[in-house]
Amino acid sequence: MVTVLADFSNALQLAWLYQLNVDLGRHCGFRSSGTENRFVAMLVALLVILVFIPNGQAAETWTAWFAFIALFFPLLYLTSAHVAQKLVACEAAALWHQRSRGGATMMFMFIAIGIWFLQPRIKRLLVEAAHR
């Protein structure tokens, strides 16, 4: 039961990340490109990794854990960097000030803590869009 809830939580987080990416792209006028297709493929790969590798019988072997770590962390970084880059670009266009992408990437990677800092930034973008 706990693994089902954990898988649901991971799927919900990845769905939120996808929707945030779509909304930021729509808000800032970014056109869909090959990078968006790669982003979706990375999200699907993350979900598959999170659901199948730790929960299967193979999770008891060192090779499965090595594969999990070798695949999970690079994909997590790449997806977080993609959305962070879009967030920073939207802020620069809407609020006329540039921020570092590194901090936003780390906040997306550690979303449980980072959401407290990301949510006001996202809300500020939406309020700015409503006033235009």
C-alpha atoms as a printed R data frame, in Angstrom:
    type eleno elety resid chain resno      x      y       z
1   ATOM     1    CA   MET     A     1  0.000  0.000   0.000
2   ATOM     2    CA   VAL     A     2  2.826  2.389   0.842
3   ATOM     3    CA   THR     A     3  4.561  1.783  -2.480
4   ATOM     4    CA   VAL     A     4  1.312  2.462  -4.356
5   ATOM     5    CA   LEU     A     5  0.929  5.778  -2.537
6   ATOM     6    CA   ALA     A     6  4.573  6.644  -3.193
7   ATOM     7    CA   ASP     A     7  4.161  5.855  -6.895
8   ATOM     8    CA   PHE     A     8  1.001  7.956  -7.020
9   ATOM     9    CA   SER     A     9  2.807 10.835  -5.306
10  ATOM    10    CA   ASN     A    10  5.692 10.623  -7.785
11  ATOM    11    CA   ALA     A    11  3.285 10.517 -10.731
12  ATOM    12    CA   LEU     A    12  1.418 13.523  -9.363
13  ATOM    13    CA   GLN     A    13  4.657 15.483  -8.945
14  ATOM    14    CA   LEU     A    14  5.767 14.696 -12.504
15  ATOM    15    CA   ALA     A    15  2.322 15.630 -13.847
16  ATOM    16    CA   TRP     A    16  2.559 18.965 -12.004
17  ATOM    17    CA   LEU     A    17  6.015 19.555 -13.468
18  ATOM    18    CA   TYR     A    18  4.695 18.819 -16.960
19  ATOM    19    CA   GLN     A    19  1.706 21.136 -16.525
20  ATOM    20    CA   LEU     A    20  3.897 23.908 -15.117
21  ATOM    21    CA   ASN     A    21  6.170 23.569 -18.151
22  ATOM    22    CA   VAL     A    22  3.181 23.814 -20.501
23  ATOM    23    CA   ASP     A    23  1.695 26.795 -18.647
24  ATOM    24    CA   LEU     A    24  4.990 28.677 -18.569
25  ATOM    25    CA   GLY     A    25  5.478 28.020 -22.266
26  ATOM    26    CA   ARG     A    26  1.991 29.248 -23.060
27  ATOM    27    CA   HIS     A    27  2.332 32.285 -20.771
28  ATOM    28    CA   CYS     A    28  5.666 33.386 -22.221
29  ATOM    29    CA   GLY     A    29  4.937 32.505 -25.833
30  ATOM    30    CA   PHE     A    30  7.506 29.728 -26.265
31  ATOM    31    CA   ARG     A    31  6.843 27.536 -29.233
32  ATOM    32    CA   SER     A    32  6.865 23.774 -28.981
33  ATOM    33    CA   SER     A    33 10.051 22.228 -30.291
34  ATOM    34    CA   GLY     A    34 12.174 19.122 -30.083
35  ATOM    35    CA   THR     A    35 13.299 20.076 -26.589
36  ATOM    36    CA   GLU     A    36  9.709 19.811 -25.382
37  ATOM    37    CA   ASN     A    37  9.452 16.308 -26.831
38  ATOM    38    CA   ARG     A    38 12.689 15.332 -25.082
39  ATOM    39    CA   PHE     A    39 11.361 16.840 -21.855
40  ATOM    40    CA   VAL     A    40  8.218 14.689 -22.032
41  ATOM    41    CA   ALA     A    41 10.328 11.604 -22.812
42  ATOM    42    CA   MET     A    42 12.518 12.344 -19.777
43  ATOM    43    CA   LEU     A    43  9.429 12.672 -17.561
44  ATOM    44    CA   VAL     A    44  8.106  9.323 -18.775
45  ATOM    45    CA   ALA     A    45 11.524  7.742 -18.197
46  ATOM    46    CA   LEU     A    46 11.606  9.185 -14.674
47  ATOM    47    CA   LEU     A    47  8.195  7.711 -13.946
48  ATOM    48    CA   VAL     A    48  9.221  4.308 -15.270
49  ATOM    49    CA   ILE     A    49 12.410  4.397 -13.219
50  ATOM    50    CA   LEU     A    50 10.564  5.405 -10.061
51  ATOM    51    CA   VAL     A    51  7.872  2.765 -10.470
52  ATOM    52    CA   PHE     A    52  9.737 -0.280 -11.709
53  ATOM    53    CA   ILE     A    53 13.328 -0.287 -10.475
54  ATOM    54    CA   PRO     A    54 12.907  0.196  -6.695
55  ATOM    55    CA   ASN     A    55  9.698 -1.864  -6.423
56  ATOM    56    CA   GLY     A    56 10.743 -4.965  -8.315
57  ATOM    57    CA   GLN     A    57 12.594 -8.020  -7.089
58  ATOM    58    CA   ALA     A    58 15.703 -6.767  -8.887
59  ATOM    59    CA   ALA     A    59 15.912 -3.886  -6.409
60  ATOM    60    CA   GLU     A    60 17.748 -6.178  -4.026
61  ATOM    61    CA   THR     A    61 20.780 -6.369  -6.303
62  ATOM    62    CA   TRP     A    62 23.548 -3.790  -6.502
63  ATOM    63    CA   THR     A    63 23.233 -3.484 -10.265
64  ATOM    64    CA   ALA     A    64 19.591 -2.422  -9.992
65  ATOM    65    CA   TRP     A    65 20.446  0.256  -7.451
66  ATOM    66    CA   PHE     A    66 23.384  1.413  -9.546
67  ATOM    67    CA   ALA     A    67 21.098  1.638 -12.591
68  ATOM    68    CA   PHE     A    68 18.554  3.526 -10.506
69  ATOM    69    CA   ILE     A    69 21.106  6.090  -9.311
70  ATOM    70    CA   ALA     A    70 22.857  6.367 -12.695
71  ATOM    71    CA   LEU     A    71 19.564  7.033 -14.490
72  ATOM    72    CA   PHE     A    72 17.473  8.860 -11.907
73  ATOM    73    CA   PHE     A    73 19.718 11.739 -10.862
74  ATOM    74    CA   PRO     A    74 20.758 12.878 -14.360
75  ATOM    75    CA   LEU     A    75 17.132 12.762 -15.539
76  ATOM    76    CA   LEU     A    76 15.979 14.620 -12.437
77  ATOM    77    CA   TYR     A    77 18.591 17.312 -13.042
78  ATOM    78    CA   LEU     A    78 17.745 17.674 -16.751
79  ATOM    79    CA   THR     A    79 13.999 17.956 -16.191
80  ATOM    80    CA   SER     A    80 14.481 20.406 -13.328
81  ATOM    81    CA   ALA     A    81 16.894 22.517 -15.373
82  ATOM    82    CA   HIS     A    82 14.460 22.614 -18.306
83  ATOM    83    CA   VAL     A    83 11.575 23.967 -16.223
84  ATOM    84    CA   ALA     A    84 13.876 26.292 -14.255
85  ATOM    85    CA   GLN     A    85 15.220 27.787 -17.474
86  ATOM    86    CA   LYS     A    86 11.684 28.448 -18.670
87  ATOM    87    CA   LEU     A    87 10.694 29.984 -15.310
88  ATOM    88    CA   VAL     A    88 13.708 32.308 -15.276
89  ATOM    89    CA   ALA     A    89 13.096 33.322 -18.910
90  ATOM    90    CA   CYS     A    90  9.448 34.098 -18.150
91  ATOM    91    CA   GLU     A    91 10.446 36.166 -15.125
92  ATOM    92    CA   ALA     A    92 12.992 38.081 -17.161
93  ATOM    93    CA   ALA     A    93 10.404 38.843 -19.837
94  ATOM    94    CA   ALA     A    94  7.552 39.725 -17.485
95  ATOM    95    CA   LEU     A    95  9.281 41.352 -14.530
96  ATOM    96    CA   TRP     A    96 12.335 42.788 -16.302
97  ATOM    97    CA   HIS     A    97 14.951 41.298 -14.046
98  ATOM    98    CA   GLN     A    98 17.258 38.362 -14.535
99  ATOM    99    CA   ARG     A    99 17.802 35.620 -11.984
100 ATOM   100    CA   SER     A   100 20.120 32.685 -11.861
101 ATOM   101    CA   ARG     A   101 18.854 29.400 -13.243
102 ATOM   102    CA   GLY     A   102 20.955 27.356 -10.807
103 ATOM   103    CA   GLY     A   103 18.917 28.226  -7.746
104 ATOM   104    CA   ALA     A   104 15.645 27.462  -9.483
105 ATOM   105    CA   THR     A   105 17.032 24.142 -10.731
106 ATOM   106    CA   MET     A   106 17.962 23.119  -7.191
107 ATOM   107    CA   MET     A   107 14.520 24.165  -5.948
108 ATOM   108    CA   PHE     A   108 12.860 21.963  -8.557
109 ATOM   109    CA   MET     A   109 15.162 19.058  -7.707
110 ATOM   110    CA   PHE     A   110 14.289 19.305  -4.011
111 ATOM   111    CA   ILE     A   111 10.656 20.219  -4.572
112 ATOM   112    CA   ALA     A   112  9.497 19.416  -1.035
113 ATOM   113    CA   ILE     A   113 11.471 22.406   0.235
114 ATOM   114    CA   GLY     A   114 11.781 24.355  -3.003
115 ATOM   115    CA   ILE     A   115  8.029 24.709  -3.486
116 ATOM   116    CA   TRP     A   116  7.985 27.258  -0.660
117 ATOM   117    CA   PHE     A   117 10.286 29.479  -2.724
118 ATOM   118    CA   LEU     A   118  8.963 28.619  -6.191
119 ATOM   119    CA   GLN     A   119  5.267 29.158  -5.515
120 ATOM   120    CA   PRO     A   120  5.567 32.927  -4.841
121 ATOM   121    CA   ARG     A   121  7.600 33.336  -8.029
122 ATOM   122    CA   ILE     A   122  5.009 31.455 -10.086
123 ATOM   123    CA   LYS     A   123  2.167 33.362  -8.438
124 ATOM   124    CA   ARG     A   124  3.923 36.678  -9.160
125 ATOM   125    CA   LEU     A   125  4.108 35.730 -12.857
126 ATOM   126    CA   LEU     A   126  0.408 34.925 -12.953
127 ATOM   127    CA   VAL     A   127 -0.548 38.172 -11.211
128 ATOM   128    CA   GLU     A   128  1.641 40.136 -13.624
129 ATOM   129    CA   ALA     A   129 -0.060 38.397 -16.556
130 ATOM   130    CA   ALA     A   130 -3.513 39.215 -15.163
131 ATOM   131    CA   HIS     A   131 -2.652 42.934 -14.979
132 ATOM   132    CA   ARG     A   132 -1.537 43.118 -18.622
